[in-house]
Amino acid sequence: MKIRLTLFLIITLAVVTGCRRRATEPANARTEMALIPGGTFLMGTDHGLAVEGPAHSVRLKPFLIDKYPVTVAQFADFVAATGYRTTAERLGWSGVFDLRAGRWQRVAGADWLHPDGPASAARLDEPVTQVSWDDAAAYAAWAHKRLPTEAEFEYAARGGLQAKAYAWGDDWRPGGKYMANCWQGDFPALNTAEDGFSGRAPVGSYPANGYGLYDMTGNIWEWCADWFEAAYYQKRPCDNPAGPVCGQERVIRGGSWLCSFNYCQGFRVAARNQAAPDTGVNNLGFRCAADIPSSAQ
């Protein structure tokens, strides 16, 4: 088993680096980022969970954000260049939602290359998961980027729309078409996979939002830079909020393939959640953001 896993890693890295990029060159260069214009928007909602309100006005300066979540292939570039070992790899286990058992389980050998357990193999074009907040921050620093703030994530996810339920509007299935990868059926007993996926989908499998961003809701939850505080919105932070100065958990945004109407409904654009920084699970990843140089503004 150890030999097979080693060979899998070697083959994976060979495929990813076969295009002969320099080992120190991030795969998702800034040309694959979208420029999000500065502006004011209504953040949060008065019609959701208590931690999602009150809705309040927030003003943001322009910023850049990845068009897609970071993929397994891109994370493999990072590992090949730096020799980085993730939290899950160092611990020797991580969290996996077992579809057959219908519950979360601690699984030895689950990591970013084997997100559903040691016998699984991550596809190169799917979003990387089983990465902790520290892992995501380390990748972002290597790529000369950063993690998006919670406010930036919601603003970007809205795609220029104001006070809509979803990243594409208020109609869950416009024209009968699924717009995000989520759970269809009664969670966790039945997943009909009507949208074509019973787990993680390749990035970009669904239409982009108004800012040209993919998978801002559904598919995987994504790490944000902020510490989580349930009552943070009560303070109504206005200009470029960056979250509390300290905390126990970090904000995660966007929902995932496990979200359903009878469960967390994390695919709502105002939905917010949290996780301990060392968390690794098979429905949580990240994308990066970056500041715009003052000379370019």
Secondary structure, DSSP 8 states (H G I E B T S, - for coil): -HHHHHHHHHHHHHHHGGG---TTS-SS-GGGEEEE--EEEEES-SSS-GGG-S-EEEEE--EEEESS--BHHHHHHHHHHH----HHHHHTEEEEEETTTTEEEEEET-BTTBTT-TT----TTSB--S--HHHHHHHHHHTT-B---HHHHHHHHHTT-SS-SBTTBS-SSGGG---S----SSTTT----TTS-SS---TT-S---TTS---SSSSSEEEEEEE--TTGGGG---BS----S--SSEEEES--TT--TTTT-TTSTT-EEEE-TT--BTTEE---EEE--GGG-
